[in-house]
Amino acid sequence: MGPRCQRSPIFFLFLVAMLPIILSSSSSVSRLLAPALARTRNPNPSRAANRLLLLHSVLPSSSPLRAFCPLPRPSARATCSAAMADTDNPLLADFDFPPFDAVQPAHVRPGIRTLLARLEGELEALEKGVEPVWDKLVVPLERITDRLDVVWNVVDHLKAVKDSADLRAAVEDVQPDKVKFYLRLGQSKPIYQAFNAIRNSSQWDSLSDARKRVVQGQIKDAVLGGVALEDEQRDKFNQIQQDLEKLTEKFSENVLDATKKFEKLITDKKQIDGLPASALGLAAQTAVSKGHENATADNGPWVITLDAPSFSAVMQHAKNRALREEVYRAYLTRASSGDLDNTDIISQILKLRLEKAKLLGYKNYAEVSLARKMATVDRVQELLEKIRAASWDHAVQDMEDLKAFVKDSGSAEANDLANWDLNFWSERLRESKYDIDEESLRPYFALPKVMDGLFSLANKLFGIKVEPADGLAPVWNSDVKFYCVKDSSNSPVAYFYFDPYSRPSEKRGGAWMNVVFSRSRVLARNGSSVRLPVAHMVCNQMPPVGDKPSLMTFREVETVFHEFGHALQHMLTTQDEAFVAGISGIEWDAVELPSQFMENWCYHKETLLSIAKHYETGEVLPEEIYAKLVAAKNFRAGSFSLRQIRFASVDMELHTTYDPSGPVSVYDVDRKVAERTQVLAPLPEDRFLCGFSHIFAGGYAAGYYSYKWAEVLSADAFSAFEDAGLDNEKAIEETGRRFRDTVLALGGGKSPLEVFVSFRGREPSPEPLLRHNGLLPVAA
């Protein structure tokens, strides 16, 4: 449902009547009509397609009007065959941007199945005529895989941000068909043999680095996808893949449903004493959405949920210890009981992953996961232990400091500090130590101003301009913003969507960036030399309350910078081979480098003060408060570091040494890991694993260590700017351009280590990370 070239029959007749003039002065008409034609959109794809056919039938092949109104091309990535274009299914329409506003659950079954039937035919044709030549192997393969990726990602994205029972049911029905096709594609021996033939041919040395990476990646993916398996083993492998897809989807749904299920209605304001005005406003707004029409921030009633903005506010600010305990226990036991219990699903997932690994000839699933990453199991465990050892004494001291503070505060909790007390008292200690009240800073971080500052930073570092482009592309919610990214010549280089606010009734928690379109030479449209990349960024921060804009915590500011870092790597790639463009083809443990790199700029004085302006008065954040934020940067750094090490370590344990068929439970494994990664022992009933979507419903299985692995890379990358001088504007710009031309531009076209060395001039060192986190003395 992207840009269309007709709006009405009258406009169409006008074009036909103007043909003689158009043919006689085509260049001037091209300039006059192109902008209008690019902006118009027709809600009826089939009618528009028929008119296009009629118009083309009377236009000579040389007419420039054909460029304004291009016919659907069967070979184009986001284009359908004529039969598909004649349907009313938006998933099968010819679109420049996905029709997020038009796709309904009823479109999913027929749309996906029709598309799969067509792609099955294209795959068969490719296999019959395949040759170990780029244009006869990689080009048609890219068209097939990209078309399905785009359409499926539209459906999958809507399920994440606009969930409904009907959409779930539709996805569940067609998911086996989708998995079957991907297995069929990945296990195609003619394609696999053709890639091997290229790898072993005399033309190999003449290929570009990017094309070599494409070939190597396709061969590796085919092997890990079971191409070498035969008969019963292949059937077993394929069934495992189908089962895993269902289980991970169910895991995610259970987490979302369990999060939505908890609601705590409060009518007595004394029960929520300590909650800041922003949290009270959100709780009242939630109450209104639950049928309490007269709810107000001052008088209630208020509804507390497990959605991140509500949960975090309670844990940090509620003086009511019993409320903190209730909410904490509910959060730590999400999806661990009743119909939503993920315990058995975890067990099944781990069994199937281990079985899959052994079918492929590996000892455990971690080896399978790391086969396409930078690290090895031994190097991961070495890094995790090094950081754990560097963090432990600091974390112990953090706990001693906290206990002493609680005791000095005269609270009886000092003698019995519990898990639900840590965030509350840590926030009080931080306020006392650094004289910073995070809630009082919210008015300085209004979302519009934060985005302006972020885009200004991107302009300075990378020479790009980010401009609003609302209305150019359909969106799934009225709060979603659409942006165009332009280079120094004012030419578009990419686009992205931004969905900032929490919607607990339909949107899963967390924050993420994902691909809509990858940059591609093969899939260029409308006479362009390349298809531009498109991304979406999703966050879950507090929505506007009343007439106030979304006022953010400093951590939410960091989250937006983080996700924008991912988006930048996708959007600023210069790779034209889609299989290695942007974030595609990058080893997973390096993919967090740009995102974590961008977080460092939240502490850069000029950047932060350009963002932090009071939404009512325009007052800039006082410099003394900035200084306190910087001073507080490493507050409880040891504790936070151990938390990440716990998650990464339990992930590796479950995917290396753990026997899912043995007598030891996953919770036993977690408690054992917690003994060396958590100063205050977790609750016996802690079931955080039942909500650990990263490894059971995301892409981080045996890969959660990637956050720390990439943090080493990102801290070292930022140290290049420190070395150049953060106050030296020219040096910052030069270093930023080098970062863009390497880390952001090269994508998966070179190995991450090569990319890093090309930027930094040497291999990465963990020293900057330990220094940034204040942990270096212990490491030494």
C-alpha positions in Angstrom: 0.0 0.0 0.0 2.9 2.3 -0.8 3.0 5.3 -3.2 0.5 4.9 -6.1 0.3 6.7 -9.3 -3.5 7.2 -9.5 -6.1 8.6 -7.2 -9.3 8.6 -9.3 -10.7 7.7 -12.8 -10.6 11.4 -13.6 -6.9 11.6 -13.0 -6.4 8.5 -15.1 -8.4 10.0 -18.0 -6.4 13.2 -17.7 -3.2 11.3 -18.1 -4.4 9.6 -21.2 -5.7 12.9 -22.7 -2.3 14.4 -22.0 -0.3 11.7 -23.8 0.5 13.8 -26.9 1.8 16.6 -24.8 3.7 14.2 -22.5 5.3 12.5 -25.5 6.4 15.9 -26.9 7.8 17.4 -23.7 8.5 14.4 -21.5 11.3 15.7 -19.4 9.5 18.8 -18.1 6.3 16.8 -17.4 8.5 14.2 -15.5 9.7 16.9 -13.2 6.3 18.3 -12.6 4.3 15.1 -12.1 6.9 12.9 -10.3 6.4 14.4 -6.8 2.6 14.3 -7.0 2.6 10.8 -8.4 5.0 9.6 -5.7 2.7 10.9 -2.9 -0.7 9.6 -4.1 -2.0 6.4 -2.8 -4.9 4.3 -3.9 -6.8 2.1 -1.4 -7.8 -0.4 -4.0 -4.7 -2.3 -5.3 -6.5 -4.4 -7.9 -8.3 -1.5 -9.5 -5.1 0.5 -9.6 -3.3 -2.4 -11.2 -5.9 -2.7 -13.9 -5.6 0.9 -14.7 -1.9 0.6 -14.9 -2.2 -2.2 -17.4 -4.5 -0.1 -19.5 -2.2 3.0 -19.3 0.8 0.9 -20.2 -0.9 -0.6 -23.2 -1.2 2.9 -24.8 2.3 4.1 -23.8 5.3 3.6 -26.1 8.2 1.8 -24.4 10.2 5.0 -24.4 7.6 7.0 -22.4 8.9 8.4 -19.1 5.4 7.9 -17.6 6.2 4.2 -17.3 8.7 5.2 -14.6 6.0 7.0 -12.7 3.6 4.1 -12.9 5.8 0.9 -12.9 4.0 -2.4 -13.6 4.5 -5.2 -11.0 7.6 -7.1 -11.8 7.6 -10.8 -10.9 11.3 -10.7 -10.1 11.1 -7.7 -7.7 11.5 -8.4 -4.0 8.3 -6.6 -2.7 6.2 -7.3 -5.8 3.8 -10.0 -6.6 2.7 -11.8 -9.7 -0.2 -10.4 -11.7 -2.5 -13.0 -10.1 -1.5 -12.0 -6.6 -1.8 -8.3 -7.4 -5.4 -8.8 -8.4 -6.4 -9.9 -4.9 -7.6 -7.7 -2.1 -5.1 -9.3 0.3 -2.7 -6.6 1.4 0.0 -9.2 2.1 0.1 -10.0 -1.6 -0.1 -6.4 -2.9 2.6 -4.5 -4.6 3.9 -2.2 -1.9 6.8 0.1 -1.4 6.2 0.1 2.4 4.3 -2.7 4.2 0.6 -2.2 4.6 0.7 -2.4 8.4 -2.6 -0.5 8.7 -4.5 -2.9 6.4 -3.4 -6.4 7.4 -6.0 -8.2 9.4 -5.9 -11.7 10.9 -8.2 -12.9 8.1 -5.5 -12.0 5.6 -2.8 -14.2 7.1 -3.9 -17.8 6.2 -4.7 -17.1 2.5 -1.9 -14.6 2.1 0.9 -16.8 3.5 -0.3 -19.9 1.8 -0.7 -18.3 -1.6 2.8 -16.7 -1.3 4.4 -20.1 -0.3 2.8 -21.8 -3.3 4.2 -19.3 -5.6 7.7 -19.4 -4.0 7.6 -23.2 -4.1 7.3 -23.0 -7.9 10.1 -20.4 -8.1 12.4 -22.7 -5.9 11.7 -25.7 -8.1 12.6 -23.6 -11.2 15.8 -22.4 -9.5 16.9 -25.9 -8.6 16.3 -27.2 -12.1 18.3 -24.5 -13.8 20.8 -23.7 -11.0 24.4 -23.0 -12.0 27.4 -22.0 -9.8 27.1 -18.5 -11.3 26.2 -15.5 -9.2 23.3 -14.2 -11.3 21.8 -17.7 -11.7 22.2 -18.7 -8.1 22.4 -15.9 -5.6 20.1 -13.4 -7.4 17.1 -15.7 -7.7 17.7 -17.1 -4.2 17.7 -13.6 -2.8 14.4 -12.8 -4.5 12.8 -15.9 -3.0 14.1 -15.6 0.6 13.5 -11.8 0.8 9.9 -12.0 -0.4 9.0 -14.5 2.3 11.1 -12.7 4.9 9.4 -9.4 4.3 5.8 -10.7 4.3 6.3 -13.0 7.3 8.0 -10.2 9.2 5.0 -8.0 8.7 2.8 -10.7 10.3 5.2 -11.5 13.0 5.7 -7.8 13.8 2.0 -7.2 14.1 1.7 -10.1 16.5 4.4 -8.4 18.7 2.8 -4.9 18.7 -0.9 -5.6 18.0 -1.6 -9.0 19.5 -5.0 -10.6 19.3 -6.5 -14.0 19.7 -7.5 -14.1 16.0 -4.0 -13.2 14.9 -2.4 -15.8 17.2 -4.7 -18.5 15.8 -3.9 -17.5 12.2 -0.2 -17.5 12.8 -0.3 -20.8 14.6 -2.1 -22.3 11.5 0.3 -21.2 8.9 3.5 -21.4 10.9 4.2 -25.0 10.1 3.8 -24.2 6.4 6.4 -21.4 6.7 8.8 -23.6 8.6 8.4 -26.4 6.1 9.3 -24.1 3.3 12.4 -22.7 5.0 13.5 -26.2 5.7 12.9 -27.2 2.1 14.9 -24.2 1.0 17.8 -24.6 3.5 18.1 -28.3 2.7 18.2 -27.9 -1.1 21.1 -30.0 -2.3 21.3 -28.4 -5.7 21.6 -25.0 -4.2 24.1 -26.2 -1.5 26.2 -27.9 -4.2 26.2 -24.8 -6.4 27.5 -22.7 -3.5 30.2 -25.3 -2.8 31.1 -25.2 -6.5 31.6 -21.5 -6.4 33.7 -21.9 -3.2 35.9 -24.4 -5.0 36.1 -22.7 -8.4 38.8 -20.6 -10.0 36.5 -17.6 -9.7 36.7 -17.6 -5.9 39.7 -15.4 -5.6 38.2 -12.8 -7.8 35.0 -12.4 -5.7 34.7 -9.4 -3.4 34.9 -10.0 0.4 31.2 -9.5 0.7 30.4 -12.1 -1.9 32.8 -14.5 -0.3 31.0 -14.0 3.0 27.6 -14.6 1.3 28.9 -18.0 -0.1 30.5 -19.0 3.2 27.4 -18.1 5.2 25.1 -20.0 2.9 27.2 -23.1 3.1 27.4 -22.9 6.9 23.7 -22.2 7.3 22.9 -25.2 5.0 25.0 -27.5 7.1 23.4 -26.2 10.4 20.0 -26.5 8.7 20.4 -30.2 8.1 21.4 -30.3 4.4 23.7 -33.3 5.0 21.1 -35.3 6.8 19.3 -38.1 5.0 16.0 -40.0 5.3 15.0 -40.6 9.0 17.6 -38.2 10.4 16.4 -35.4 8.2 12.8 -36.1 9.0 13.6 -36.1 12.7 15.5 -32.8 12.3 12.6 -31.2 10.5 10.1 -32.3 13.1 12.3 -30.8 15.8 12.4 -27.5 13.9 8.6 -27.5 13.7 8.2 -28.4 17.4 10.7 -25.7 18.4 8.9 -23.1 16.4 5.6 -23.9 18.2 7.2 -24.1 21.6 9.0 -20.8 21.4 5.9 -19.1 20.1 3.9 -20.5 23.0 6.5 -19.5 25.5 6.3 -15.9 24.3 2.5 -15.9 24.4 2.5 -17.2 27.9 4.8 -14.4 29.1 2.7 -11.8 27.5 -0.6 -13.3 28.9 0.9 -13.7 32.4 2.1 -10.1 32.4 -1.3 -8.9 31.3 -3.1 -11.1 33.8 -1.7 -9.4 37.0 -3.7 -6.3 38.0 -3.6 -4.8 41.4 -6.5 -2.3 42.0 -5.7 0.2 44.8 -8.2 2.6 46.2 -6.3 3.9 49.2 -3.6 6.3 48.3 -1.7 5.4 51.5 -1.0 2.0 49.9 1.0 3.7 47.1 2.8 6.3 49.1 6.1 7.3 47.5 5.0 6.7 43.9 5.9 9.8 41.9 3.3 11.8 40.0 4.2 10.2 36.7 3.6 6.7 38.0 0.3 7.8 39.7 -0.8 9.3 36.4 0.0 6.1 34.5 -1.8 3.9 37.2 -4.9 6.1 36.9 -4.8 6.0 33.1 -4.5 2.3 33.3 -7.5 2.2 35.7 -9.6 4.2 33.2 -8.7 1.7 30.5 -10.0 -1.0 32.8 -13.4 0.6 33.2 -12.8 2.9 36.1 -13.9 6.0 34.2 -13.5 8.6 36.9 -10.0 7.5 37.9 -7.5 10.4 38.5 -3.9 10.6 39.5 -4.7 12.4 42.7 -7.8 10.5 43.8 -7.6 7.1 42.1 -8.4 4.4 41.8 -5.1 3.1 40.5 -4.2 -0.1 38.7 -0.6 -1.5 39.1 0.5 -4.0 36.4 3.7 -6.0 35.6 4.3 -3.9 32.5 7.8 -2.3 32.8 6.9 1.3 33.6 4.4 0.3 36.3 6.5 -2.5 37.8 9.7 -0.4 37.9 8.0 2.5 39.6 6.6 0.3 42.4 10.0 -1.5 43.0 11.9 1.8 43.1 9.5 4.1 44.9 6.7 2.4 46.8 7.2 2.8 50.5 4.6 0.0 51.1 6.9 -3.0 51.6 4.1 -5.4 51.3 3.1 -4.0 47.9 6.7 -4.3 46.7 6.8 -7.9 47.8 3.5 -8.8 46.2 4.5 -7.2 42.9 8.0 -8.6 43.0 6.8 -12.2 43.6 4.2 -11.8 40.8 6.9 -10.7 38.4 9.5 -13.4 39.3 6.9 -16.1 39.0 5.3 -15.0 35.7 4.3 -17.8 33.4 5.2 -20.5 36.0 1.9 -21.9 37.0 -1.5 -23.0 35.7 -2.4 -22.8 32.1 0.4 -20.3 31.4 3.2 -22.4 33.0 6.4 -22.4 30.9 8.3 -24.9 33.0 7.5 -27.9 30.8 8.0 -25.8 27.6 11.5 -25.0 28.8 12.3 -28.6 29.4 10.9 -29.6 25.9 12.9 -26.8 24.2 16.1 -27.8 25.9 15.6 -31.5 25.0 14.9 -30.7 21.4 17.9 -28.4 21.1 20.2 -31.0 22.5 18.7 -33.6 20.1 19.1 -31.3 17.2 22.8 -30.6 18.1 23.6 -34.3 18.2 21.9 -34.9 14.9 24.2 -32.3 13.4 27.3 -33.9 15.1 27.8 -31.5 17.9 28.1 -32.3 21.6 25.6 -29.6 22.8 23.5 -26.8 21.5 26.0 -24.1 22.6 28.4 -25.5 19.9 25.6 -25.2 17.3 24.8 -21.6 18.4 28.5 -20.5 18.4 29.2 -22.1 15.0 28.0 -18.8 13.5 29.5 -16.5 16.1 32.9 -15.0 16.9 33.4 -16.8 20.1 33.9 -20.4 21.2 32.4 -22.0 24.3 35.8 -21.9 26.1 36.4 -18.2 25.3 32.8 -17.3 26.4 33.3 -19.0 29.7 36.7 -17.4 30.1 35.3 -13.9 29.5 32.3 -14.5 31.8 34.6 -15.7 34.6 37.0 -12.8 34.2 34.2 -10.2 34.4 32.5 -12.1 37.3 35.8 -12.1 39.3 36.3 -8.4 38.6 32.7 -7.6 39.7 32.3 -9.8 42.8 34.1 -7.8 45.5 32.4 -4.6 44.2 29.0 -6.3 44.4 29.7 -7.4 48.0 30.7 -3.9 48.9 27.5 -2.6 47.2 25.5 -4.8 49.5 27.4 -3.7 52.6 26.9 -0.1 51.7 23.2 -0.6 51.2 22.7 -2.4 54.5 24.6 0.3 56.3 22.5 3.0 54.7 19.2 1.2 55.5 20.3 0.8 59.1 21.3 4.5 59.4 17.9 5.3 58.0 16.3 3.7 61.1 14.4 1.1 59.1 13.7 -2.3 60.5 14.3 -3.8 57.1 18.1 -3.4 57.6 18.1 -6.7 59.6 16.1 -8.6 57.0 16.9 -7.1 53.6 14.9 -8.9 50.9 15.0 -9.0 47.1 12.0 -6.6 46.9 13.9 -4.1 49.0 17.0 -3.8 46.8 15.7 -1.4 44.1 13.8 0.7 46.6 16.7 1.3 49.0 19.3 1.5 46.2 17.3 4.4 44.7 17.2 6.1 48.1 21.0 5.6 48.5 21.6 6.9 45.1 19.5 10.0 45.8 21.4 10.5 49.1 24.8 9.9 47.7 24.6 11.9 44.5 21.6 14.1 45.3 19.8 12.8 42.3 16.1 11.9 42.1 15.5 10.1 38.9 11.8 11.0 38.9 12.6 14.7 39.2 14.7 14.4 36.1 11.7 13.2 33.9 10.6 16.7 33.0 14.0 17.3 31.4 13.7 14.3 29.2 10.6 14.8 27.0 10.6 12.4 24.1 10.4 15.0 21.3 13.5 16.8 22.7 15.4 13.5 23.2 14.8 12.5 19.6 15.9 15.9 18.4 19.1 15.6 20.3 19.7 12.0 19.2 19.3 13.1 15.6 21.6 16.0 16.0 24.2 13.7 17.4 23.8 11.4 14.4 24.3 14.4 12.1 27.5 15.4 13.8 29.0 11.9 14.0 27.8 10.4 10.8 26.8 13.3 8.5 23.2 12.2 8.2 19.9 14.1 8.6 16.8 12.4 10.1 13.5 14.0 9.0 9.9 13.2 9.9 8.1 11.4 7.0 4.8 10.7 8.7 2.1 9.8 6.1 4.6 8.3 3.6 4.2 4.8 5.0 1.2 3.1 6.7 1.6 2.5 10.4 0.1 0.0 12.9 -0.8 2.6 15.6 -1.4 6.3 15.6 1.5 6.8 18.0 4.0 5.3 15.6 6.4 7.8 13.9 8.0 7.4 10.5 11.4 9.0 9.6 13.5 9.4 6.5 17.3 9.3 6.8 19.2 11.5 4.3 22.9 11.9 3.5 24.9 15.1 3.1 23.5 15.6 -0.4 20.0 15.5 1.0 19.3 12.2 -0.8 17.3 9.5 1.2 19.5 6.5 2.3 17.0 4.8 4.6 13.7 4.9 6.5 12.6 3.7 9.9 9.5 3.5 12.1 9.5 4.3 15.8 6.9 2.9 18.2 7.8 4.3 21.6 5.0 3.6 24.1 3.9 0.8 26.3 0.6 -0.8 25.3 0.3 -3.8 27.7 -3.0 -5.0 26.4 -1.5 -5.8 22.9 2.2 -5.2 22.8 5.0 -7.4 24.2 7.4 -5.9 26.7 11.0 -4.9 26.2 12.7 -2.9 23.4 13.9 -4.1 20.0 14.9 -3.1 16.5 14.2 -5.3 13.5 14.5 -5.3 9.8 11.6 -4.4 7.4 13.7 -4.2 4.2 17.4 -4.8 3.7 19.5 -2.8 1.3 19.7 -4.6 -2.0 21.0 -4.0 -5.5 19.0 -7.0 -6.8 15.7 -5.8 -5.4 15.9 -2.2 -6.5 12.6 -0.8 -7.7 11.3 1.9 -10.0 14.6 2.5 -11.8 16.7 3.0 -8.6 20.1 1.5 -8.4 19.4 0.0 -4.9 16.5 -0.7 -2.6 16.9 1.4 0.5 16.9 -0.2 3.9 13.9 0.2 6.3 13.9 -0.6 10.0 11.6 -0.4 12.9 12.4 0.6 16.5 10.1 -0.5 19.3 10.3 0.7 23.0 7.9 0.4 25.9 8.3 3.7 27.8 5.6 5.6 29.7 3.1 7.1 27.3 2.0 10.7 27.5 -0.3 11.3 30.5 -2.9 14.0 30.1 -1.4 17.0 28.3 2.2 16.1 29.1 4.5 14.5 26.6 6.1 11.2 27.3 8.6 12.1 30.1 11.4 9.7 30.2 13.7 8.3 32.8 17.4 8.5 32.1 17.4 4.7 31.5 14.7 5.0 28.9 16.9 7.6 27.2 19.7 5.1 27.1 17.3 2.5 25.7 16.3 4.8 22.8 20.0 5.5 22.0 20.7 1.7 22.2 18.0 0.8 19.7 18.9 3.6 17.4 22.4 2.2 17.3 21.0 -1.1 16.0 19.0 0.9 13.4 22.0 2.9 12.3 24.0 -0.2 11.5 21.1 -1.5 9.4 20.4 1.8 7.7 23.9 3.1 7.0 25.3 0.0 5.4 26.9 0.4 2.0 26.7 -3.3 1.2 24.5 -4.0 -1.8 24.4 -7.7 -1.3 21.3 -8.2 0.9 22.6 -11.4 2.5 25.3 -9.3 4.2 23.8 -5.8 4.2 23.2 -4.0 7.5 22.8 -6.4 10.4 22.4 -9.4 8.1 25.3 -11.8 8.1 26.9 -10.3 11.2 28.0 -12.7 13.9 25.4 -12.5 16.7 27.9 -11.7 19.4 29.1 -8.6 17.6 25.6 -7.2 16.7 25.3 -5.3 20.0 28.4 -3.2 19.3 26.7 -0.2 17.7 23.8 -0.2 20.1 26.0 -0.2 23.2 28.4 2.2 21.6 25.5 4.7 21.3 24.6 4.5 25.0 28.0 6.1 25.9 26.9 9.3 24.3 24.2 9.7 27.0 27.0 10.7 29.3 28.7 13.1 26.8 28.1 16.6 28.2 27.3 18.4 25.0 25.0 15.6 23.8 23.1 15.3 27.1 22.6 19.0 27.6 21.3 19.3 24.1 18.6 16.7 25.1 17.9 17.6 28.7 15.6 20.7 28.5 12.6 21.1 30.8 9.5 20.5 28.7 7.6 23.4 30.3 10.2 26.1 30.9 12.9 25.2 28.4 15.5 25.3 31.1 18.6 23.3 30.3 19.5 20.6 32.9 21.9 22.3 35.4 25.5 21.4 34.9 25.8 20.3 38.5 23.1 17.7 37.9 24.9 16.5 34.8 28.1 16.1 36.9 26.1 14.1 39.4 24.7 11.8 36.6 28.2 11.1 35.5 29.4 10.5 39.0 26.5 8.1 39.5 27.2 6.2 36.3 29.0 3.4 38.0 26.7 3.3 41.1 26.4 -0.4 42.0 28.3 -1.3 38.8 29.5 -4.6 40.4 25.9 -5.6 41.1 24.6 -4.8 37.7 27.5 -6.6 36.1 26.9 -9.7 38.1 23.2 -9.6 37.1 24.2 -9.9 33.4 26.8 -12.5 34.2 24.1 -14.6 36.0 21.8 -14.5 32.9 24.7 -15.3 30.5 26.0 -18.1 32.7 22.7 -19.9 33.3 22.1 -19.7 29.5 25.5 -21.3 28.8 25.0 -23.9 31.6 21.6 -25.0 30.2 23.0 -25.3 26.7 26.3 -27.0 27.5 26.5 -29.4 30.5 22.8 -29.6 31.6 21.0 -32.8 31.0 17.3 -31.9 30.4 16.3 -35.6 30.9 18.1 -35.9 34.2 16.9 -35.4 37.8 18.3 -31.8 38.1 15.8 -29.1 37.3 16.5 -25.9 35.4 15.8 -24.0 38.6 18.5 -26.0 40.4 20.9 -24.9 37.7 19.9 -21.3 38.2 20.3 -21.5 41.9 23.8 -23.0 41.5 24.8 -20.2 39.1 23.3 -17.6 41.5 25.6 -18.8 44.3 28.5 -17.2 42.5 26.8 -14.4 40.7 24.3 -13.0 43.2 25.3 -11.7 46.7 21.7 -11.9 48.0 20.4 -15.3 47.3 17.3 -15.5 45.0 14.0 -16.6 46.4 13.4 -20.4 46.5 10.4 -19.8 44.3 12.2 -17.6 41.8 11.1 -18.6 38.4 12.6 -15.8 36.3 13.6 -18.5 33.7 9.9 -18.8 32.8 10.0 -15.2 31.5 13.5 -15.4 30.0 12.3 -14.7 26.5 15.7 -13.8 25.2 16.9 -17.4 25.3 13.5 -19.3 25.0 11.7 -17.2 22.5 14.3 -14.9 21.0 17.6 -15.2 19.2 19.9 -15.4 22.2 19.9 -19.1 23.0 23.5 -19.9 24.1 24.1 -16.3 23.1 23.1 -14.1 26.0 26.9 -13.6 26.6 26.8 -11.5 23.4 25.8 -8.5 25.5 29.1 -8.7 27.4 31.1 -9.8 24.5 29.9 -6.9 22.4 30.2 -4.5 25.4 34.0 -5.1 25.2 33.9 -4.1 21.6 31.7 -1.1 22.1 33.6 0.3 25.1 36.8 0.0 23.1 35.2 1.6 20.1 34.1 4.6 22.2 37.6 4.9 23.7 38.7 5.9 20.2 36.6 9.0 20.6 38.0 9.5 24.1 41.5 9.2 22.6 40.7 11.8 19.9 39.3 14.2 22.6 35.6 14.4 23.3 35.8 18.2 23.4 37.6 18.3 20.0 34.7 18.7 17.6 36.8 18.2 14.4 38.4 15.0 15.8 35.0 13.7 16.9 33.6 14.2 13.4 36.6 12.6 11.8 36.4 9.6 14.1 32.6 9.4 13.6 33.0 9.2 9.9 35.5 6.4 10.3 33.1 4.6 12.5 30.4 5.0 9.9 32.7 3.9 7.1 33.6 0.7 8.9 31.4 -0.5 11.7 28.2 0.9 10.3 28.9 0.5 6.6 30.5 -2.9 6.2 27.7 -4.9 7.7 28.3 -8.6 7.4 30.5 -8.1 4.4 33.7 -8.6 6.5 34.2 -10.6 9.7 33.5 -8.5 12.9 37.1 -8.7 13.9 38.3 -7.3 10.6 35.7 -4.6 10.8 36.8 -3.7 14.3 40.5 -3.6 13.4 39.8 -1.5 10.3 38.2 1.1 12.7 40.4 0.8 15.8 43.7 -0.1 14.2 44.1 -3.1 16.6 42.3 -6.0 18.1 39.8 -5.2 20.9 40.8 -5.0 24.6 38.6 -5.5 27.7 40.5 -2.7 29.5 38.2 0.1 28.4 35.0 -1.8 29.5 36.5 -2.5 33.0 37.6 1.1 33.2 34.2 2.5 32.1 32.5 0.4 34.7 35.0 1.3 37.5 36.0 -2.4 37.8 39.6 -2.1 36.5 41.4 -2.1 39.9 40.0 -5.5 40.9 40.8 -6.9 37.5 44.4 -5.8 37.9 
